[in-house]
Amino acid sequence: MNMRFKAIFYIFVLAAVFPGSSFGDISVIKEVVIAPKGVIAAGNIGAVNRSVNVRLDSAAVKIQVGKPGKGPFAPIPLQTNGVFELVNESSHHLKLTVGFPVSNSRYSSFQLSHFGVTTGGSVREVFRRTSGYPRRLIHEYVSGEKGPGNADPPDDVTRDSMKLFGNQFMGQDGFRNLMVWEETFSPSERKTVEVMYEIQIPLQEKKTIKKRVKGSHKGVWPQEANNVPVAFLQKIPPGSYYFFDYYLTSGASWAGPIASEDIELHFDYWWGDPELYTTIRPEEIAWSNRILHPNLPATAYYTLRNEEPTENIYFAIRPQKPANESRGNGGLWD
């Protein structure tokens, strides 16, 4: 049996054993690290699939941490309002797709209650774009004035023009799950974009395990998708937490550094003295004065000035302890 005949014979056998499959679909065994799932609960808007001469001049994002629902494992609601000021630094008319990261992939651990965008007071038609292998592209209508079936999604990408694995890019970051809408700019125009939504954050135990699993996934495996970074988990005490992220680096998709960005984390009265852990350095975060204003809810503040973000932020909130137990003032570290 010559070599060419052997190759054809083996391909025939594989096709018989795995009908409808390619070599890339054959299952393999892989050791994965299973950890709590991160939730992109807030972030910067970004320019999708292109480099544009538009600057993100300022960002002001307020996150309201609500009271958990009923039951020991009830999620907490986070209501987020982000105001972003964009400036066209060119002398050209521009049309571009703007995106907001709701997750790194379709594997996530959140429930989105609503999501809306206005620019200069005008409501935008928002679509949830999911993509994947091979050249999979889906637009699901989310919100707007026209309604599903009457609005068209942004046309920056089609199945024919996208790459094989379906990644959508904001700067250097690849995504397979984005909220997208269209913006147009006149020369030198300045626009204010407001993003409003609510997301439910689940309670998860801080633990990681290594496990051998079988699969044939292209790219991200479900067990590893959106994992909270192990380095962050190693710095917080054992127990259960509400984990969520602030995706900063999507702001680096715009031209130049961000002139100013202000992030506020407001806690409901129910939280009292919240136990918060974060990757923000302790000298870079400020808290509202609980001594001068003991009856006001706690608020954490973080600011950036003239920076191009290179890292995202991770948070963990420990569930409230009974009033008769002592509580810390949150864990912040270098």
DAZI-V604142 format. One record per helix or strand of 3 or more residues. SS is the DSSP state (H for helix, E for strand). FROM is the first residue (numbers start at 1). TO is the last residue. If there is no record, write none. Layout:
SS,FROM,TO
SS,FROM,TO
This chain:
H,3,17
H,23,25
E,28,34
E,40,43
E,54,65
E,76,88
E,94,101
E,110,119
E,126,132
E,136,143
E,168,170
E,173,175
E,177,185
E,190,201
E,203,205
E,209,215
H,230,233
E,240,247
H,249,253
E,258,267
H,269,271
E,276,278
H,282,284
E,285,287
E,299,307
E,313,318
